[in-house]
Amino acid sequence: MEKVVSKEKKNFKFPLYVTKKIGLPAWKYWLIRIVGILGAFLLAGIVCTILKPGTFGLFFSELFRGCFDFSDITTIVELLVLTSLLLLIALALTPAFKMKFWNIGAEGQILISCLVSAGIAKFAPSDLPNIVILIMACGGAIVAGIVWSVIPAIFKAFFNTNETLFTLMMNYIATVLGGLAVSVWIKSGSQSFGLLKQGIFSEIMGSTGTLTIVFAILVFILVFFYIKKSIHGYEVTVVGESVNTARYVGINVRKVIIRTMIFTGAIMGLIGFLIVCAINQTFNDSIVGGKGFTGVLIAWLGHFEPGEILLFSFLAAVMEQGTTTAASAVSMSSFLFSSICTGIFFFVIIACEFFSSYQIKAHHNKEFMSYHGEQKALRRKKYSVQDPSEKEQYRKDFAAFFITIKNEKLEKIKSEKNGFKRFVKTIGYKISYPFSWMKARRTFNKRNNKHFSFLNLMKIFGYGITYPVFWITCHIRFAKLNKKAMKGENA
Amino acid sequence: MVSPPALLITFMENIRFENITKIFGSIVANNNVSFSIDTGEVFCILGENGSGKTTLLNVLAGIYKQDEGRVYINEKEVNINSPKDAYAHKIGMVHQHFKLVNVFTAFENISLGSKTKYTVQQVVDLCNKYGFKLDPNKRVYDMSVSEKQTLEIVKTLFRGVDTLILDEPTAVLTPQEIAHLFDIIRNMKKDGKTIVIITHKLNEVMEISDRIAILRKGEYITTVKTSETNEKQLAELMVGHKIDLNIHRSKIPTTGVRLHIENLSAVNRDGEIAIKDISFDLYGSEILGIAGISGSGQKELLETIAGLNKETSGSIIFTNPKKEQPVTFFHKNIKQIRELASQGKFHLKDGSPCDLTNKSNKEVIEMVNNEEIIFYEDEIIDLKYKKPIEIRDLGIKLSFVPEDRLGMGLVGSMDLIDNMMLRSFRKGHAGLLDRRKPAALAQKIVDELEVKTPNIHTQVKKLSGGNIQKILVGRELSSRPKILMTAYPVRGLDINSSYLIYNLLDEQKKKGTSIIFVGEDLDVLMALCDRLLVLSNGHISGIVDPTKVSKEEIGLLMTRG
């Protein structure tokens, strides 16, 4: 008998395994993502209630007020500025990422440009007009950004060094240089840089950073065309997909790597200039505040597609700004709480990426499947959920019912003699299609005495949401039953 | 007289598949496959590439787990979850890509990962028993492909295996090595071992096997006894309809020397000498086959000619057959034409010498358009040290279908249009891409070569191997090349696509193209090519006429030196 048990133990396998999902339709993919985004916000609310009980509703109302307060235009402008900043960083990274050049040094590249533009703005002769100082600061920042991003590119192109480590280390160098510069420039007791007095943008619509939005739109268009329509963008994609192919068709790989990083560096310089001269108007060594890394995440989640990147920059900005407001409303440290929430947001979205490319499957076992099927049928009855066959019949009946209604309507429209009216009616019909579908569903249900009451709906929801728990208990019960049967046999 | 035990063994069922189904995402690799393998027989699994042979046997070897169905061994259902489980049931598999540690000796590789300790003497004894030629103290990186395969088989046998699965064992061997392998297989069969061979080569199946199971597109078709069938029937079962197995070789006279290669040497990516002192001439309207064991320098030779290899010595001289042909703007710009004219390369239509120094650009353009400027002689260009793009700019229509389709010739994640553009993307305006012409070309190739694709916006990697190859070959042929180089153009293709490619090459030959064809199947090489260049270890061991030599002689040349 002992032998049997040990054999059983040996044969035990974890009942789940992970396989790749292939051919997921786009709408399903986006559904997973939308559910994930909503779930992230919900989770942030739950975390908030755990930390400060009873603030669940307040959290969401404050989150909304912090982003979309239509009575105060400044909040919306600030939200857009934050979106633009994240968008700019992600867009700057996109061409290099398309080339599979994993540049995670956005932080340092921006910081060094911040440093240069702050220095130019502070020490420029004060008799120069403001616009000249701005142009000088911008130019200096762009050169600094290019230098900081081209160094790893040159090493990658000629010595094949690892660009990820290289750019990461360049970040630390930039931080040290920034701290050094501040301590050298500020000789008096106070260790802060202070606000810039020249070379700054003036306030528009309650924010000094409003022009960032304009720059972001311009860069968005530029990057979109650079990637999709230009010869350079095509070369970048080929190099990223396969260096061998690039060599085979005669692309100079080194040139492409360096050129693309110059492009990235120029945008990074622009961002640094905007942060110092427009948004913050001051300088310290943590001025970028981790946005460079957030940008890396956004570029990745957006699959290096400018449109998707725009969406995710906006969502990340909402999360950051909204939670900051919400935190102060429920009297928490706003910086810490918004960091936690941003973390939750990215964590959930990345989990969605996993579930959209992989699926968790159970090992196939005939006995278990039949047991599982029985239990499932019992559970369906308990929750009064329709059987699949019943459901199919219902669907068919409804489809037939709906088609008759549809045909009636269409014939009505066709019989209209006035061409213009017919045209307007056709459009009206098309717009109201989902509503007419819902209406038909309601009438159909009424006719067939099928009421989907709230309670019923909750039951169905409960059935779905507790399914994994049921599945696991099913496994445990089955194992127990098996053991019992085994004992019986042996006895 | 057959002794009773042997009779018993022969008819005992060993392994049975029952309704095996394996699905990868949306691809059904095996659908409801059921058949059985007997003890002590040589059992072949025959099918085209992609018919699910390897997947099915990987299920038996514990690499994959079937989604549905059962495996029985000696009438008992078994649950094989890993190669370890497979060894416990005395099943071992030798994969197409060897799994050996390069820096270890043969003996170390054999003892690696097994709990029992072996001695070198045991290895030698086993080798002598079946006739393996293996030096236990030789390191793997010094071994030839055939030796590595031998080592894999010995390694598997040392795990106490009774059923040995060989995945495409003859793909990389010379005829002599194949004969030796078959001798070993017969020895093992005499010893009572079951041998399962996965293959798509009909002649070898007929030679070695007892019974043959045929798979087609993941479905099991039937099992036949080798003694009751022939190659033609097998081919029909494999493909599903009647096919013509004759390769067409049109006999047309060759034109002058296109490519003259002298004392060419080059290194591979690791800096080792890959080819040395290669000299040959390539004529117009001929197919020059290159035979040799894989890794004998075929790849490097083609890459060197195509300008992808930098460190070379020797000369590659290309002769552009331009004599008495008018010059065009197709690949020469006005500056180049003026320069060539000053060197006396042209004459006018009426035979008088061509002097362009006093003529304006407009006049020259008009003369070229009226085809008044004629080449005096064939254009002779040295291709050495020229990059691919320079070769293109010179107007040398040299096309190259590389061995690695998706890694080199095409970009898998791009659609058909963007892949067409790989050769012509520089022809855009003001830094922007022009996608109209590539789109038209893609549509033309899809129509003419019957590429099966939903539309021209599909990612290339989503198509089957045959269709991918058609796209690549179609693109390379679209520039109407003077020289076409192809490396293993039918590797991984089904029979129909293979014959389509052979016919395409023959058509090109008729149009006057010089073709270099690197192949692995000697039968095909001998049937298709006009001349056969045999490479061995990076140098030429002979240039032969395939109609006058036997397969065995070529095999000897492949291993000489």
Contacts between the chains, C-beta under 8 A, distances in Angstrom:
chain1	res1	chain2	res2	distance
A	11	B	79	7.2
A	13	B	81	6.8
A	20	B	24	7.8
A	20	B	25	6.4
A	21	B	25	6.8
A	22	B	24	7.0
A	22	B	25	2.5
A	22	B	26	5.4
A	22	B	27	7.4
A	23	B	25	5.9
A	23	B	26	4.5
A	225	B	432	7.7
A	229	B	432	5.2
A	229	B	433	5.8
A	230	B	431	5.3
A	230	B	432	5.7
A	230	B	433	6.7
A	231	B	425	5.9
A	231	B	426	6.6
A	231	B	428	5.3
A	231	B	431	5.6
A	231	B	432	7.0
A	231	B	433	5.8
A	232	B	431	6.9
A	233	B	433	8.0
A	234	B	418	7.3
A	234	B	421	7.0
A	234	B	425	5.2
A	234	B	433	5.7
A	235	B	425	7.6
A	237	B	411	7.4
A	237	B	414	7.0
A	237	B	418	7.9
A	238	B	411	5.9
A	238	B	414	8.0
A	238	B	422	7.0
A	241	B	411	4.5
A	241	B	412	7.0
A	241	B	413	5.8
A	241	B	414	7.1
A	242	B	406	7.8
A	242	B	407	5.6
A	242	B	408	6.9
A	242	B	411	6.1
A	244	B	404	6.9
A	244	B	407	5.5
A	244	B	408	4.5
A	245	B	407	7.1
A	245	B	408	5.4
A	245	B	409	7.1
A	245	B	410	7.1
A	245	B	411	5.6
A	245	B	422	7.1
A	247	B	308	6.0
A	247	B	388	7.7
A	248	B	306	7.8
A	248	B	308	6.6
A	248	B	388	6.9
A	248	B	400	7.4
A	248	B	402	6.4
A	248	B	408	5.1
A	248	B	409	6.9
A	249	B	388	7.0
A	249	B	422	4.8
A	249	B	423	6.3
A	250	B	387	6.2
A	250	B	388	4.0
A	250	B	389	3.3
A	250	B	392	6.7
A	363	B	65	7.7
A	364	B	67	6.6
A	364	B	68	6.8
